[in-house]
Amino acid sequence: MTDFAVEIESLVKTFGAFTAVDQVSLRVEKGEIFGFLGPNGAGKSTTIRILCGLLTPTSGRALVGGIDVAENPEEARRNIGYMSQKFSLYDDLTVEQNIDFYSGMYGIPKSRRDERKRYVLEMAGLAERRGAVTGVLSGGWKQRLALGCAILHNPPVLFLDEPTSGVDPIARQTFWALIREMARDGHTIFVSTHYMDEAEYCYRLALMYRGRVIALGTPDKLRADMDARTLPRLDPPETVRKTALEDVFVDLIEAEERKTA
């Protein structure tokens, strides 16, 4: 049994002459909140879709829970929850009807469906809105419902592709409180985001740019590496500033641009 929830080895995905994912290799530990950052078009969503068995890699390997998603996509999907950046539930159904529908889609035994529904409604704070038509919910409540439906079958690994895009800051904080609670319960969370404040919640981060991972480490390590490169060696430790993650990533991307110029 592998100690890693996600393993990617020399992953490549091309679309004609365009390389969307270029020799990506990384491992995510079980119970980790792993952040995937990068500008639009960096290859984040493509990598996540490969890990979810929705795209076939051109070369390399992608394993979730030790299962090769290209060779056994159906088996891998049973261990995966996936929430896309675009809201994908049914606006004309109520909250409860959406939960019931996805319970059937995930093949949850009928004997467990009421239990899982109660858990999702309580976890997402939707019990009082169970009869509300989904289309009238605010963006924050829709995201909570989408998260709840993604974990109905209690998957050990959850992929969240920019789940809070377009959601107000207060709703984002509430959403991340749910993510941290799930990680404490043993779930592995693989999340892509472009919000730097959300990156701080992640145990480790990978910065992706033009299909490649150009930095990997904890938020503190990435900042320390940047400070070590930019600050004079004679500065006493107490004067060393704590570089903002945004500054770290801007600098790394500019360095990549200079390499290819």
N, C-alpha and C positions, 0 to 999 in steps of 0.2 A: 504494500500500500504506500503510495507516494505521500510525502509530507507537504506537497504543494497543491494548492487548489487550481492554479493555472500555470501551465508551462508552454512557452513559445520558443521554438528553435528555428532560427534562420528563416523566418516567415517572409514570403514574397507573394504579392498579389499584383498582377498587371492587367490592364484593360487596353488591349491593343498595344500601342507604343508607349502608353502612360503607365508608370510604376507608382501605384498608390501606397504599397507597403514594401519597404526595401530592407531585407535582411534584419528583421526585428527579432530579438531574443531577450526574454525576461522570464522571471518566475515570481509568482505571487503566493505568499504563505496562507495557510488556512486561517480564517478569522481576521484577516488583514483588510483594512480599508485602503485600497490602492487607487491613486489618482492618475488619470491620463490627461495630460494637458497639451495644448498646441493650437495654433490658429486654424481657421477653416481650411479644409483641403490638406491637412497634415497627414491624414490616414487613420485618425482615431476611430471613426465610425466603421471604416472598412475592417480594421482589425477586430473590433468588437463583434461585427457581424460574422466574421470568420469563426471566432470563438463560440458563437451561438449556433454554428452550423448552418447559417443562412447564406454564406458564400463559401465556395471551394477555393482553397489557396492554390496559387500557381506552383509553389514549391515550399518546402519547409514543413514543420509540424506544429499543430496547436492541440494541446491536451487540456481538458477540464476534468479534474478529479481523476486523473490518470487515463481518461478515455480520449482517444484520438477522434476529434470532432469530424474530420473528413472521412474516416473509415466507418464510424458508428454515430452518425448525426442524431438519429432518433434516441439512442441510449444516452448520448450526451445531453440532449435537450431535457430529459427527465430530471436532470440534476441542476438545471439552469433556470433562473428567472431573468427575464429581459424586459427592460423598460426603454422604449425608444424616445428620442428627443421630440417627436411629434406625438401628441395625444392620440391614442389608437383605440380607445374604448368607444362604446356606442352612446352618442348624445341623446338618442330618443328613448333609451332605457333608463329605469331608475338605478340608483346606486346598488340596491339589492339585486335587481335583475342582472346587472353587469356581473356582480359577484357570482350569481347562480350560473350564468352562462359560462364564465371562465372556469368554474369548478368542473363543469362537464367537459370543457375543452382539455383540461389538464388530467382528466380521468380520475379525479378524486373519488374514492368509494362513497356511495350514498350514505353509508353509516357515519362518515366523517365530515360530510359537507356542512352540516349545521354548526359543528364545532369550529371548523375552519372559518366559516362566515362570521361567527361571533368574534373570533380572534382578530380578523381583519377589521371589522367594524370598530372594535375597541382600540386596536393598535393605531388606526388612522384617525380616531376621533370622529367617526362617521355614523355612530349609532343613532343619533338624533336626526340624521339626514338620510337614513336608509331608504325612505320613500320618495326622496327628491329626484326629479328628472336630472340626469347627469349634465345635460346641455346648459342648465341654468346655474351650475356651480361656478364659483370663481376658479381662476387658474390654480391657486394653491390647493383647493379642495380636490380638484380634478387630479392633480399630481399625487395627492395622498391616496386617492382611489386607484390610480394606475399602479402605484407601488404595492398597495394591498393585493390587487389582482395578480401582480407578478410573483407574489410570495404565497399564494393560496396553497400550492402543493409543497410548501416548505422546502424550497431548493437550498442546497448548501452554498451555492454560488449565485450571486446576483449581479447582473450587468446593467448599469444605468448609463445611458448615453445622453449626456447633457440634460439631466432630468429636471433642472430648475430653470431652464432657459425661458425668459419672459415672465418669471414669477417674481412678485414683489419681495423685498428683503426680509420682511417678517415671516412670510410664508416659507422662504428659503431656510431660515433658521429653524423653523419647526420641522421642516422636512429632514434637515440634517440631524436633528435630535432623534428622529425615527431611525435614520441610518446608523447612528452610533449605538442605539439600543440593540439593533439587529446584530451588529458586530459583537457586542458584549454577549449576545446569545449564541455566538459561534458561527454566524454566517460570514462568508467572504464577500466583500463588496468591491467590485471593479467599476469605478465611476469616471466618466470623462466630464470635464468642466472647463470653462474659460474664466471662472470667477476666482480671483486670487484668495479671497477670504475663505472660500470653500476648500481650496488647496491646503490650507492650514489644518483642516480636520483630518487629512489623510496621513496614514502611518508612513507611506512612501509615495514618491511621485516619479512619473516618467514624462519627460518633455519630448513630444514628437514634432518633427519638422521635416517637411518634404518626404514623408514616408519612412523616416528613420528616427530612432530614439537617440537624442543627442545629450541627454542628461538623465541620471537615475539616482535616487537616494531619498533620505528623509528631508523634510523641509529645512531642518537645522543644518544638516550636512551640506545641502546645496548652497545655503547662505554662507556657511563657513568656508567652503571652497572658493566662493566668489570673493569674500573678504581677504582670504589668503593671497589671492592674485592681485587685488587692487590696493590694499593698504600697505603703508611702509612697515617693514619688519621691526623698526625701532619703537613703534607705538606701544605704550604700555597696555596690557590687556584690558584695563578698565575703560580705556578710551575707544576701544574697537566698537564701531557701530554694528547694529543688526540690520543687514541689508534686507530690504523688502523683497519678497519673492518675485514681484512684478519686475523689479530692477534686474534680478538674477536672470529671469527668462528673456527679457529684452536684450540683455548683454549677450546671452548664449546664441540667440537667433541672429543678432548682428554679426557675431563671430562666424556663424555658418554662412551668412551672406557674403562676408569677405572671402571665405574659402572658395566660393563658387564664382566670384566676380571675375 
